[in-house]
Amino acid sequence: MEIILLEKIKHLGNMGEHVVVKGGYGRNYLIPHGKAISATQENMADFEQRRAELEETQKDALTDAKDRAAQIQEIIVEIAGKVGLEGKLFGSVTGADIAQAINDGGINISKQQIRLSDPIRQVGEYDVEVHLHPDVDAFVTVQVVAEN
């Protein structure tokens, strides 16, 4: 399936590029989420008319992501949990917990933007990656402490 990308997608291409993807990926993800359009003559003409508007939107999104990255790197997120004798948590700290703590601090992110390979199960300090834009990643310091 040939499509036109409406925004930059990591490992696929930049905005405006014609790429060939598998049909399911294009029909079920890229097109419904507004990340691409099918590469027909009508859509190509429509895209060329809207190109300046889309580029401006992408610039605004990049600027916003850079601003949020600067804010995220300045904060330390503290999450309290119940802890056993050896410093091991009863339960774990997940990406959703970290995203909620950052949102409570006034910076708007979603749990999908947190890049946490495994849940945190020990008390300590961790650097967690936050993916804000295809070109912008930031690290937030997460301190997991005992609740009592």
N, C-alpha and C positions, 0 to 999 in steps of 0.2 A: 504494500500500500504506500503510495507516495503522498507525502503531506508537506505543508509549509509551516514552519515553527513560528509561533507568535511571541515566544520568549526564549531566552537562553535556557537550555536544558543540559545539565552536566552529562558528559559521555555521549551526547547525541548531536548537538550543534547549537549555533547561535540563531538569534531572531532573523527571520527572513530566508533561511536556508531551506532548500528542497531536500528532504531526506526520505529514504525508503525504510519503513518499519514493518514489523509483522502486523497483520490485520487486526488481531485482538488488542494489541498494545495501542494502536491508533484509534480504533473504534471505541474501546472500553475505557481508556484512560486519557489519552492526549486530547482528543476532540471534545469529550464531555466536560473536561476540566478547563477548557478554554486555552489550552497550551498550544494547540495546532488546529489547522483547518485542512481539509482534503485539497489536493493540488489540481483543481479544475481550472479552466480558463476564466470563469466568472470569479472564483475565489482569488486567483492570482491578480486580476485587475483590481478587485476590491482591496486586497492587501496593499498593493502599490499606492492606492489612494490614502490608506490609513497608516502608512509606514511612519510618517513624521509623528503622528499621535502616539503610536505604539512605542517609538523610540523615546519620546518624552516620558511616557509612563515607566519605561524601564530605567531611565535615569533617575526618576523620583524614587523608585523602589530601591535602587542601589544606594542613593544618598540616605534614605531612611534606614536601610540595613547597616550602613557604616555608623550612623549616629547611635543606633541601638547597640552595636558591637562595642563602641566606646563606653557606653553606660554599663554594659554587662561586665566588661573587664575591670571596672572600678569597684564592683560590689563583691561582698562575700555573703553567700547564702548559708544560713545556719538552720539545720533541720534536727529536731530533737526526737529521739525514739527510745523505747524501752530497751534496756541493755541487760544482758546476763553478766555473770561474774568475769568472764574472760574478754569483755568488750565486744561481744557479738550481739547484734541486734535481734530482737524477737520480731521477725518480719524482715523487710528490706526497704531501701529508699529507691524508688523508680524514677524514670524520666518524668512521669506525671507529677510526682511530688516536687521535683526540682522546678518544673515549669510553674506549678502553683505558687511556690515560694517566690520565684522571680516576678510573677504577675502581682503578687501581694506587695512587692517592692515598687511597683509602678511601671515596670517595663513589660510591654505586651509581647508574649511569645506563646507558641502552642507546644504541646508535648511532643509533636512530631519533629520539632526542630532540635530537640535534645538528642545528642548522639552518645548514648550510654550502652556499651556492649553488654554488660551484665549488671544486674541490680547491685547496689551497694549494701553489704551485709555486715560491715565492721565500722566501729567508731573510728574517725580520723578525718583527714583533710584530703580532698580529691579535686583534681582539675577536670572539668567536664566540658566537652565541646558542644557548642551551640551553632547550628547551621542556619544562618539567617537569609542567605541569598546564594545563588550558585557561585558568586565571586567572593562572598564574605562569610568567614567562620570566626567565632570568638570562643574564648575559654572563660568559664565562670568557676570560681573557687567555691566548693561546697564543703562545709564543715558539718560532720555528723557527730552530734554530742549526745550524752546520756540525758534522759528526760528529768531525772531527779536531781 
